[in-house]
Amino acid sequence: MDLPPELTSTERVVLVLMRLLAGSTPTTREVAEFTGLTPHGARKLLLRLCRVVPLTQVEGCWQLVEWK
């Protein structure tokens, strides 16, 4: 999917979250490539996201934590 370069940070977060909800387990670099961010920017996005979404990193891949 080609993303427009003018995406807001909110739009990037939603796109990453949609992929995670679909079962994707991306690395930080993959999130950076998908969103057009630097690896540092992608990591900041993911760390902020995990403040409100049960998200963790396992062996370099980000994944949602199963809610019970």
C-alpha positions in Angstrom: 0.0 0.0 0.0 1.5 3.3 -1.0 0.8 5.9 1.7 0.5 9.6 1.0 3.5 11.5 2.4 1.3 14.0 4.3 -0.1 11.5 6.8 -0.5 12.9 10.3 0.9 11.1 13.3 -2.6 10.0 14.3 -3.2 8.4 10.8 0.1 6.6 11.1 -0.8 5.2 14.5 -4.2 4.0 13.2 -2.6 2.2 10.3 0.0 0.5 12.5 -2.7 -0.5 15.0 -4.9 -1.9 12.2 -2.0 -4.1 11.0 -1.4 -5.3 14.6 -5.1 -6.1 15.0 -5.0 -8.1 11.8 -2.3 -10.3 13.4 0.9 -8.7 12.0 4.0 -8.9 14.1 6.3 -6.3 12.6 9.8 -5.2 13.6 10.5 -1.6 14.3 12.3 -1.4 11.0 9.2 -2.8 9.2 7.0 -0.2 10.9 9.4 2.5 9.9 9.3 1.4 6.2 5.5 1.1 6.2 4.9 4.5 7.8 7.7 6.4 6.1 9.3 7.2 9.5 12.9 6.7 10.6 13.5 3.6 12.8 13.8 6.0 15.8 10.5 7.7 14.9 8.8 4.3 14.5 10.1 3.1 17.9 8.8 6.3 19.5 5.4 5.7 17.8 5.3 2.1 19.1 6.4 3.1 22.6 3.7 5.7 22.8 1.1 3.3 21.4 2.0 0.7 24.1 1.1 3.2 26.8 -2.6 2.7 25.9 -2.7 -0.6 24.0 -1.5 -3.9 25.4 1.5 -4.2 23.0 4.9 -5.8 23.7 8.0 -6.7 21.8 9.1 -10.3 21.6 12.3 -11.3 19.9 12.4 -8.0 18.0 8.8 -8.2 16.8 5.9 -6.1 18.1 2.6 -7.9 19.0 -0.6 -7.3 20.8 -0.9 -9.0 24.2 -3.9 -11.2 24.5 -6.6 -9.7 26.8 -8.4 -12.1 29.1 
